[in-house]
């Protein structure tokens, strides 16, 4: 079987992206499940290689690099730079072009810095929104995978008040559907009547999922319960809305394959508390496969060689796994 080609975007060159990419590729088992193509700047990779002890010219590391040559030679580590923000955007743009053209089978992204991105004139909250715009996708969902917990978000990069206003039954229903499709593609779920059916738990918005109307303004009954009812009418294994704290605990012990979180911190907090180094970000709803590390640019340690590559390794594995489904 031909191994899938995974396009790896280098991320913000002032952050840990170049380092975690090279440290991940130093694990030679990567080449047993994918063919990596790094989309970035070769000179910056060579510089990062000297920091982390990886020889980019080593024949035992058979990865290719699509060198866009956008990073100034004297770009400092650990500082916001419009030049780095512009380069990071162009890496993503090229990766999407390659994926849409079928020249790579999946994209795996190193972290970008939102302040640098905006300084370069690209006004997006993050990767998720950039990818949606570049692929012409009206709606996507930020999803986090970890060994014991998987969470898809109804809303993500917006303030809490804005999130509650944005949520409605239609959005919750579409998020459930995207999450279910991703779980099936990932091969996660249980066989029922000859088909894979993931077990999905849906969070409430308020403490105790509203406690029967005592907390909040009826959001669970108005915004969430109708979506759950529609999903169940389709024969899907969906339950809720449940109190988020109890649901996430139950999912972590194996009662559910996927949790539908209503807003950013409701889902991110538990996943990251369980081990940031093993988390992977997957964008559900795109016409292409995209995974990412579940951490930021870590400017405080960029250029020191201390960055942990385990999240990048997991992201590469998921990218390859999803690419062949």
N, C-alpha and C positions, 0 to 999 in steps of 0.2 A: 504493500500500500504506500502511495506517495504521501509523504508527511506534509501537513499544512504549512503554508508560509504565513508567519505572524509578523506584521509590521509593528515595530516598537518605536514609538515616538520618544525622543530624548528628554522632553519636558523642558522646564526652565533651566537654562545652562548655568545660572547662578546658584541653583539649588542642588539637591542630592541626586537628581535624575541621572546624569551621566554615570555617577558612581554605582547606583543600585542596578542600572542596566548591565554594566560590565561585571559587577560582582555576581549577578544572577547568571550571566553567560559563562562564568568560570565554573559553574556546576555543569559538568559535561553531559549529565543525563538530560539536560534541556534539548540537546541535539538528537535525542532518541525519540522525542515526540513532536518536534516542530523544526522548521527551517527559519531562523530569525533574520529579519531584515531591519536594521536600525536606521531610522529616518532622523537625521540630525546633522551634526557637524563633526567630521572625523578628527579635526585638530583638537576639539574639546574632548572627544572621547580618548584620544591619545594622552592628553593632559590628565584626565581623570584616571586613566590606566596607570600612570606613574604614581598617582596618589594611593590607589588601592592594590597595586602590585599585579596588574593584569597587562600583559603585552598584547596590544591590539593586533600586532602582526603575527602572533602565534598561530601556526597552522593547525593546532589542536582546537582552536576556537573558530570553526568554519562559518562565521556569520558574515553577512554582507552589510555594507553601510552605504546608504544613499546620502551623499554629502551635499547639503544645501549651502554650506559655506556662508552662514549668516551671522556667526558669533564673532565679535571683535576679539582679537588675540589677547588683549589686556583686560577682558571682562572680569571684574572681581567676583569672588564667591560671597554669598551671604548678603547681597545688597539688591534692592529692587532696581531693575533696569528696563527701560522701554525697549532697548535693543534685544534683550533676552525675551521680553514679552512678545515682541514681533516674531522672533525666530520660533518660539514655542507655538504660536498660532500657525505659522507656515508649515511646521512639521505635521501638525494635525490635519491641515488642509490637504497636504500632499498624501498623507496616509489614507484619508477618505477618498480621494481621487483614485488611488490604487485599488482600494477595496471595492468601490463601485464598478471599476473596470474589470474586476475579477483577477487582478494581478497579485493581490494578497488575499488570504482566506480569512484573516481576522486582524484586528488592531489591538495592541496592548500599549497603554499610555503611561508614561512617567509623569510625575506631578508638575503642574503649572502654578504660577503665582498670579492670583487674580488682580492684585494691584499693578503688577508689571504688565499684564495683559491689557488692562484699561489704560495704562500710561501709553501704550502703543496704539491706542485708538480702537481696540476691539472690546466693545462694551457688553461682555457676557458675564454672568455670575460664575460660570465654570465650564468644565469639559462637556457636561451633559447638554447644556444649551447650545454650545458651539456645534456639537455633533448633530443635533437636531436641525440646526440651521443649514449646515453644509450638506446634509442628506435630504433636505426638503421634507422633513418629518414633522408633522403638526404637534405630536405629543409623544413624549418618552417618559420613562420612569427610572429613577436612580435606584439601583438594587445593590445590596451588600451581601456577600457570601462569606461565611466563616465556617470552620469545621462543624460547629454545633448549632449555628443560627444563620438563617437567611431572611432578609428583610427587604421588601419593596416599599417605596415611599409614594404616597399620594401627592404630597407636595415636598419640595426640598429647599432650594435656595431662595427663601423669602422669609420675612419676619413672621412671627407667630400669629399676630393679629391678621396679617394678610393671608396666611395659610388657612386660618379658620374661615375667612370670607371666601377663599377660592374653592374650598372643598364643597362638592355637591354630589348627589347620588350618582349622576352620570360619570363624573370623574372617578369616583370610587369603583364603580362597576368596570370601567375601562382599565383601571389599574389592576384589579383582580384578574381580568382576562390576560393582560400582558404578563403578569406574574405566573399565572398558570401555564401559559405557552412557554415561558422561559424554563420553568421547572421540567416540563415535558421534554423540551430540547436538551436539557441537562441530564435527563435520565433520572431525576429525583422524584420519588413518589412510590406508590404501591400499585401493584397490578390488580385491577378490578374488572371483571367481565372482559378480560382479554385486552384491556387498555391501561396505560399508565395514568393514574389519577393522583395528583399531589393533594396533600391535606393542607388547607389554607385557613389560617386564623386571622381575623380582622380586628384591629384595635379600635377602641372608642377614642374620642377626643378628650373628654373630661375625666377627672379622677373617678375611679370605680365605674367607668363608662356611663357617667351621668347619675348613677344610683337611682334609676327609675324616675328621673326628672328633678332630683334634689340639687344636682350640680349642673351648671351650664344653662343653656337656653333650648334644650331639646335637640341638640345637634345630632346625637346618636339616632334618634327616631326619624329625624328629617333627612339627614345627609348620608347616613351609613346603612341603617337597617334595610331600606329599599333595595340597595345595591346587593346586599347579601341575599335577599329574597330572590332577586333575579338570577343570581349565580346558582343558587340551590335549585331553582326551577329548571335550569339547564342540566341538572344532574351532577354538578360539580360538588366536590367535598369542601364546602366553605362554611365556616362558623363565625359568629360574632353579631354585633360588636361586643368585645370583651374588654375588661379592664386591662390596660396595656402592661402593667407590672406583672400581673399573674399570667397573662398570655405569653409574654416573652420568656418567663421562667419555664412554662410548660413546653414551649417550642424548643428551648435549649436542652430539655431533657428528652426530646424526641417525639412529643405528642403531635407536632405540626411540622410540615416540610417548609412552609413559608409563612411569614407574618406580614400583614399589610399595615404599615405604620402611617399615621396621618400627617406627620410633619418631621422635619429633619432630625431634631435631637431625640425624638421618641424612638427612632430606629437606630441612629448612629451611636448613641450613648451605650446601649447594651452590647452592640457588636464590638465596639472598640474596647469596652471594659473587659471583654472576654479574650482579647489578644489582638492588638493592632497589627502585629507582625504577620498574622495569618489572614487578615481581611482582604477581600477583593471587591472592587466596584465593577458591576456589570450594568450596562445601559440596556434596559428592556424596551423594545418597540422599534429599534432601528432596523433598516434593511441590511445592515452589516453587523458582524460580531465585534463587540468592543468590550474589553476588560481593562482594569486599571488597578494600580496600587491603592490601598486604602489609607494613604498618609499624604502629607503635604510636602512642600519643598525643603522644609527643615533648614532654613537659612542659618540657624545657630550652629549646626555641625557641618554645613556644606564645605567641601574642600578639605575635610579632615580624614576622610576614609572610614569614619565611624558608622555611616548609614547602614541599616539592616536591610538586606536584600530579600528576606523571606517573603514579604508581601508581593514583590515583583515576581518571584518564582511561582507563587500560587496563581498570580494573574496570568502568567504565561501558560500554565497548565490548563486553567479554565478556558483561555482563548483557543488553545489547540483542541480541547475537548468539544467546545461548542462549534468550532469550525467544521468538524467532521460529522456532525449530526444531520 
